[in-house]
Amino acid sequence: MPLLGVDDNGLWCEAGGFHIDPWRPVARALITHGHSDHARAGSDAYLCSAPCKPVLRLRMGADCRIETLPYGERRQIGGVEISFHPAGHVLGSAQIRVEYRGEVWVVSGDYKLASDPTCASFEPVRCHTFVTESTFGLPIYRWQPEREITASIDDWWKSNRERGKCSVIFGYPLGKSQRIMAGLDPAAGPIFCHGAVERMNRVYRASGIPLPPALYAGDMPRGYDWTQAIVVAPPSAHGSPWMKRFGAVSTAMASGWMRIRGTRRRRSLDRGFAMSDHADWPGLQTAIAGTGADCILVTHGYRAPLVRWLREQGKEAHSLETHFEGEGEKEDPADAEAAE
């Protein structure tokens, strides 16, 4: 019997009596990170990395039972040894190492190898079996260096200021929005945030992550001049009545899907920036090689192409059906209800 399997509730470790990122309520849930497809409400108890706790607390509420482990510290659960290791995805994201009777599995959750000042960098963990995502598991997905992406956003913002247009850039409220903000120059003009983004900004700042000063867009009086401003908002705000306050706007989105020609046009955006919190094709290869794993299980994204490529390299690789989504326009209900 494998160390981890999938039951009706999600990834299940029978020897330890726990689930990892379950998609239904369970007795004990180990959580890789706070995105809504991996951290779902209703379980009796949660265990996550120490930096992830404030994110989970915001998402799950004050009454939720949350225990933590510092990165790298090991704990026994029912004879199974577990530990959390940085995944480089968002604040508090972790790979979960599971060891039992000498067999080691690592569940990656979501991860990236690109530099990011807003979270701990990915660390390879040696194992026998590696459970990996494949959100962008095609050779076309190759990310630019971080400095080039942020420079492009700055140039777009400058161009809009010169044309008298407000710049509105969309990014997921947890992780992507903070990464966008970390690259902005506060001297270039005022920075504003949607309520959903500002709620998560407070968690990041309280965790010691430096972000530039930003204002809540909903606090500004009617008639405010938005032409020099940039506004960071969740994708759900695109096309909503909330946008009308800004007058003439130029819209953009930061997402790995912007790498595909035509995606920006289909979403009625002026610009697209291929900034992703997931590994690109070379990143997936590098991460997998760094584990030294004999067996690779691919959970979500472009599973078949990655499995095929791994088998061509002589690896044992299999597709594993899960409910994880990868990078999309998923919104946590609490985000959607945030003050506008």
LINHU-V957984 format. One line per field, one symbol per residue. ss: DSSP state (h for helix, s for strand, l for the rest). phi: phi as a letter, one per 40 degrees, with the letter a starting at -180 (. if undefined). A space follows every 50 residues. Layout:
BEGIN
ss: ???
phi: ???
END
This chain:
BEGIN
ss: llllsssllssssllllssslllllllsssllllllllllllllsssssh hhhhhhhhhhlllllssssllllssssllssssssslllllllsssssss llssssslllllllllllllllllllllsssssslllllllllllhhhhh hhhhhhhhhhhhlllssssslllllhhhhhhhlllhhhllssslhhhhhh hhhhhhllllllllsshhhllllllllllsssslhhhlllhhhhhhllss sssslhhhhlllhhhhllllssslllllllhhhhhhhhhhhlllssssss slhhhhhhhhhhlllsssslllllllllllllhhhhllll
phi: .ccbbbbcbhcbbcccgabbfccbcbcbbcbcaccccbbbchccabbacd ccdccccccchccccbbbbcdgcbacbfgbcbabbdbgcadgcacbcbba fgcbbbbcgbaabccacbaccdbcbcacbbbbcadbcbdccbccddcccc cccccccccccccgbccbbbadcbhccccdccccccccicbbbcdcccdc dccccccgccbcdabcdccccdgccccbcbbbacdcccgcddccccgcbb babbacccccchcccccfbcabbcbbcbccdccccccccccgccbbbbca hccdccdccccccgccaacbcbccbgcabcbcdcccccdc
END
